[in-house]
């Protein structure tokens, strides 16, 4: 079950947004352009089919389409990890095998969705998925979406068994993450730990994170690369300065008013990416409300203030 020889994910690993045509189909040309932009900026890996990639709104066929294009566009330059986000282990494993066949280097999965499980059942869930694939499995801790918090004890137990290789922490629980980092170090660092908390990357780097999965990197990947380079050099003043600049950019997600979290977060990212010329349209997945013109105007203003419009070709 252990896959220790496979690529390790660290540094800046953006959760790739999924560009869509106005009819809801995948915009593969924009996706390829986005991947080139991310890799040219110096990112260390790519996270396909996460929350920023709107994976919950995609069919399995679309998910495989997205991953196939990302793997092809990356062309081995950086490793690709893909979210197999589904209800229960059998469905996760089925999707994960398809994504593995499409060429991903690792799979990331959450705790089960919809079902009501104990921690021992959740452990069995991850073991079952790992048994079904031949690439490394990562755990995705995102309680706001799955309503289960993965404990450090569970994660380290699964690491000791060789079930999981790392954790993408999107819990927003910084106390829990610090404790996980400490426990992971005490155990000999069996897990790669990536934070999804993009506005405190400097602090999480200081705490001992191995990298970051920032949705905002779709808009400004070079900024996160500079930030992580400063973290790697232990230049905390430079890291904090870059983090503060990125946090000014993150204000784009607070511009939409009265919309859902999916419309607000990913919608703002996609609007900014469109303004920067990185993707053709800011179309969201079907049923997610679009941003209005005033909101897009405010986002345009924030980008202009930070000299981020348009992107260098």
C-alpha positions as CSV (number, residue, x, y, z in Angstrom):
1,X,0.0,0.0,0.0
2,X,3.0,2.3,0.5
3,X,4.0,4.5,-2.5
4,X,7.1,6.2,-1.1
5,X,9.0,6.4,-4.5
6,X,6.4,8.6,-6.2
7,X,6.6,12.4,-6.5
8,X,6.4,14.5,-3.3
9,X,4.3,17.6,-3.4
10,X,5.7,20.7,-1.7
11,X,6.1,24.5,-2.4
12,X,3.4,26.2,-4.4
13,X,0.7,23.8,-5.7
14,X,-2.2,25.8,-7.1
15,X,-5.7,24.3,-7.1
16,X,-6.3,24.8,-10.8
17,X,-9.6,26.6,-11.8
18,X,-11.7,25.1,-14.5
19,X,-12.3,27.5,-17.3
20,X,-15.8,27.1,-18.9
21,X,-17.4,28.2,-22.1
22,X,-20.6,30.2,-21.8
23,X,-22.6,26.9,-22.5
24,X,-20.9,25.2,-19.5
25,X,-18.5,23.0,-21.5
26,X,-14.8,22.8,-20.6
27,X,-12.7,25.5,-22.2
28,X,-9.6,23.4,-23.0
29,X,-7.8,26.2,-24.8
30,X,-8.0,28.5,-21.7
31,X,-7.1,25.6,-19.4
32,X,-3.9,24.9,-21.4
33,X,-3.1,28.6,-21.4
34,X,-3.6,28.7,-17.6
35,X,-1.4,25.7,-17.0
36,X,1.4,27.3,-19.1
37,X,1.0,30.5,-17.1
38,X,1.2,28.7,-13.8
39,X,4.3,26.6,-14.7
40,X,6.1,29.6,-16.3
41,X,5.6,31.4,-13.0
42,X,7.5,28.7,-11.2
43,X,4.9,26.7,-9.4
44,X,6.0,23.3,-8.0
45,X,2.9,21.2,-8.8
46,X,-0.7,21.4,-9.8
47,X,-3.8,20.4,-7.9
48,X,-6.6,19.4,-10.3
49,X,-10.3,19.0,-9.3
50,X,-10.4,20.8,-6.0
51,X,-13.0,23.2,-4.7
52,X,-11.4,26.0,-6.8
53,X,-11.8,23.6,-9.8
54,X,-15.5,23.4,-9.1
55,X,-15.2,19.6,-9.2
56,X,-18.5,19.1,-7.4
57,X,-20.3,20.6,-10.3
58,X,-18.6,18.4,-13.0
59,X,-19.7,15.0,-14.3
60,X,-17.1,12.2,-14.0
61,X,-16.6,12.5,-17.8
62,X,-15.8,16.2,-17.4
63,X,-13.5,15.5,-14.5
64,X,-11.5,13.1,-16.6
65,X,-11.5,15.7,-19.5
66,X,-10.1,18.3,-17.2
67,X,-7.4,16.1,-15.8
68,X,-6.3,14.8,-19.2
69,X,-5.8,18.4,-20.4
70,X,-3.9,19.4,-17.3
71,X,-1.6,16.4,-17.5
72,X,-1.0,16.9,-21.2
73,X,-0.3,20.6,-20.8
74,X,2.0,20.0,-17.8
75,X,3.9,17.5,-19.9
76,X,5.8,16.1,-16.9
77,X,7.3,19.5,-15.9
78,X,5.5,19.5,-12.6
79,X,3.6,16.7,-10.8
80,X,-0.2,16.7,-10.8
81,X,-2.4,15.7,-7.9
82,X,-6.1,15.3,-8.6
83,X,-9.2,15.3,-6.3
84,X,-11.3,12.3,-6.4
85,X,-14.2,13.9,-4.5
86,X,-17.2,11.6,-4.2
87,X,-19.7,10.2,-1.7
88,X,-18.1,7.0,-0.4
89,X,-15.0,4.9,-0.9
90,X,-16.3,2.7,-3.7
91,X,-17.3,5.8,-5.8
92,X,-14.0,7.6,-4.9
93,X,-12.0,4.5,-5.9
94,X,-13.8,4.2,-9.2
95,X,-13.1,7.9,-10.1
96,X,-9.6,7.7,-8.7
97,X,-8.7,4.8,-11.0
98,X,-10.0,6.9,-14.0
99,X,-7.9,9.8,-13.0
100,X,-4.9,7.6,-12.4
101,X,-5.3,6.2,-15.9
102,X,-5.4,9.8,-17.2
103,X,-1.9,10.3,-15.8
104,X,-2.0,12.0,-12.4
105,X,0.8,11.4,-10.0
106,X,-1.3,11.3,-6.8
107,X,-4.9,11.3,-5.7
108,X,-6.5,13.4,-2.9
109,X,-9.7,12.4,-1.2
110,X,-11.9,13.8,1.6
111,X,-13.7,12.0,4.4
112,X,-17.0,10.5,3.1
113,X,-19.8,12.8,2.1
114,X,-23.4,12.5,3.1
115,X,-22.9,9.3,5.1
116,X,-22.5,9.5,8.9
117,X,-19.3,7.7,9.9
118,X,-17.1,7.1,12.9
119,X,-13.4,7.8,12.8
120,X,-12.7,4.1,12.5
121,X,-15.0,4.0,9.5
122,X,-13.3,7.0,8.0
123,X,-9.9,5.3,8.4
124,X,-11.3,2.3,6.6
125,X,-12.6,4.6,3.9
126,X,-9.0,5.9,3.2
127,X,-7.5,2.4,3.4
128,X,-10.0,1.2,0.8
129,X,-9.2,4.0,-1.6
130,X,-5.4,3.4,-1.2
131,X,-5.9,-0.3,-1.9
132,X,-7.6,0.6,-5.2
133,X,-4.9,2.8,-6.7
134,X,-1.2,2.5,-7.3
135,X,-0.3,6.2,-6.9
136,X,0.0,8.0,-3.5
137,X,-3.1,9.0,-1.7
138,X,-3.5,12.3,0.1
139,X,-6.1,13.3,2.7
140,X,-8.0,16.6,2.1
141,X,-9.2,18.1,5.4
142,X,-12.0,20.5,4.5
143,X,-14.7,20.3,7.3
144,X,-16.6,23.3,6.0
145,X,-17.6,21.1,3.0
146,X,-17.6,17.5,4.4
147,X,-18.6,18.3,8.0
148,X,-15.9,16.0,9.4
149,X,-12.6,17.2,10.9
150,X,-9.7,14.8,10.3
151,X,-7.8,14.4,13.6
152,X,-4.0,14.5,13.8
153,X,-4.1,11.1,15.5
154,X,-6.1,9.6,12.5
155,X,-3.8,11.2,9.9
156,X,-0.6,10.0,11.6
157,X,-2.1,6.5,12.1
158,X,-2.8,6.4,8.3
159,X,0.7,7.7,7.6
160,X,2.3,5.0,9.7
161,X,0.3,2.4,7.9
162,X,1.5,3.8,4.5
163,X,-2.1,4.7,3.5
164,X,-1.6,8.4,3.0
165,X,1.5,10.4,1.9
166,X,0.3,13.9,2.8
167,X,-2.5,16.2,3.9
168,X,-4.0,19.2,2.2
169,X,-5.3,21.2,5.1
170,X,-8.2,23.5,4.3
171,X,-9.7,23.4,7.8
172,X,-8.9,27.0,8.6
173,X,-8.1,25.7,12.0
174,X,-4.6,27.1,12.6
175,X,-4.3,25.6,16.1
176,X,-5.1,22.2,14.8
177,X,-2.6,22.6,11.9
178,X,0.2,23.7,14.3
179,X,-0.5,20.6,16.4
180,X,-0.4,18.4,13.3
181,X,2.9,19.9,12.2
182,X,4.4,19.2,15.6
183,X,3.0,15.7,15.8
184,X,4.3,15.0,12.3
185,X,7.8,16.2,13.2
186,X,7.8,14.1,16.3
187,X,6.8,11.1,14.2
188,X,9.7,11.7,11.8
189,X,7.8,13.8,9.2
190,X,6.0,10.9,7.4
191,X,3.5,13.4,5.9
192,X,3.8,16.3,3.5
193,X,1.6,19.0,4.9
194,X,0.2,21.7,2.6
195,X,-1.9,24.6,3.8
196,X,-4.9,25.8,1.8
197,X,-5.1,28.9,4.0
198,X,-3.7,31.4,1.5
199,X,-3.7,34.6,3.6
200,X,-1.4,33.2,6.3
201,X,1.1,31.3,4.2
202,X,4.0,33.2,5.8
203,X,2.9,32.1,9.2
204,X,2.2,28.5,8.1
205,X,5.7,28.4,6.5
206,X,7.2,29.6,9.8
207,X,5.2,26.9,11.6
208,X,6.6,24.2,9.3
209,X,4.2,23.6,6.4
210,X,5.7,21.9,3.4
211,X,3.8,24.1,0.9
212,X,0.6,25.9,0.0
213,X,-2.4,25.2,-2.2
214,X,-3.6,28.8,-2.9
215,X,-6.7,29.4,-5.1
216,X,-5.5,33.0,-5.5
217,X,-2.4,31.7,-7.3
218,X,-4.6,31.2,-10.3
219,X,-4.6,35.0,-10.4
220,X,-1.1,35.7,-9.3
221,X,1.1,32.6,-9.2
222,X,4.3,34.6,-9.4
223,X,3.4,36.3,-6.1
224,X,3.0,32.9,-4.3
225,X,6.3,31.7,-5.8
226,X,8.1,34.7,-4.4
227,X,6.4,34.2,-1.1
228,X,7.4,30.6,-0.8
229,X,11.0,31.3,-2.0
230,X,11.2,33.8,0.9
231,X,9.9,31.2,3.3
232,X,12.4,28.6,2.0
233,X,15.2,31.1,2.7
234,X,13.8,31.9,6.1
235,X,13.5,35.6,5.0
236,X,10.5,36.3,7.1
237,X,10.4,40.0,6.5
238,X,10.3,39.4,2.7
239,X,7.7,36.7,3.2
240,X,5.5,38.9,5.3
241,X,5.8,41.8,2.8
242,X,4.7,39.5,-0.1
243,X,1.9,38.0,2.0
244,X,0.5,41.4,2.7
245,X,0.6,42.3,-1.0
246,X,-1.3,39.1,-1.8
247,X,-3.7,39.8,1.0
248,X,-4.5,43.1,-0.7
249,X,-5.2,41.1,-3.9
250,X,-7.4,38.7,-1.9
251,X,-9.8,41.6,-1.3
252,X,-11.3,40.6,-4.6
253,X,-13.2,37.8,-2.9
254,X,-14.9,40.3,-0.6
255,X,-16.3,42.4,-3.5
256,X,-19.3,40.2,-4.4
257,X,-22.3,40.8,-2.0
258,X,-25.2,38.5,-1.2
259,X,-23.9,35.5,-3.2
260,X,-22.9,32.0,-2.2
261,X,-19.4,31.2,-1.0
262,X,-18.8,29.3,-4.3
263,X,-19.9,32.3,-6.4
264,X,-17.9,34.7,-4.2
265,X,-14.6,32.9,-4.0
266,X,-14.2,31.1,-7.3
267,X,-16.3,33.8,-9.1
268,X,-13.9,36.5,-8.0
269,X,-10.9,34.4,-9.1
270,X,-12.4,33.7,-12.5
271,X,-13.3,37.4,-13.0
272,X,-9.8,38.4,-12.2
273,X,-8.3,35.8,-14.4
274,X,-10.5,37.0,-17.3
275,X,-9.5,40.6,-16.7
276,X,-5.8,39.5,-16.8
277,X,-6.4,37.6,-20.0
278,X,-5.6,34.2,-18.6
279,X,-9.0,32.7,-19.5
280,X,-11.6,33.6,-22.1
281,X,-14.6,34.0,-19.8
282,X,-15.5,34.0,-16.1
283,X,-18.3,31.6,-16.6
284,X,-19.2,29.6,-13.4
285,X,-20.6,26.1,-13.2
286,X,-24.3,25.8,-13.9
287,X,-26.5,27.1,-11.1
288,X,-23.8,29.2,-9.5
289,X,-24.8,32.9,-9.8
290,X,-22.5,35.2,-11.9
291,X,-21.0,38.4,-10.6
292,X,-22.6,41.7,-11.7
293,X,-20.9,44.5,-13.6
294,X,-20.3,46.7,-10.5
295,X,-18.5,43.8,-8.7
296,X,-16.3,43.2,-11.8
297,X,-15.5,46.9,-11.9
298,X,-14.3,46.8,-8.3
299,X,-12.2,43.7,-8.9
300,X,-10.7,45.5,-12.0
301,X,-9.8,48.4,-9.8
302,X,-8.0,46.2,-7.2
303,X,-6.0,44.5,-10.0
304,X,-5.1,47.9,-11.4
305,X,-3.9,49.2,-8.1
306,X,-1.5,46.2,-7.8
307,X,-0.4,46.4,-11.5
308,X,-1.9,43.0,-12.3
309,X,-3.9,43.8,-15.4
310,X,-3.3,42.4,-17.9
311,X,-0.9,39.5,-17.3
312,X,2.4,39.6,-19.2
313,X,2.2,37.4,-22.3
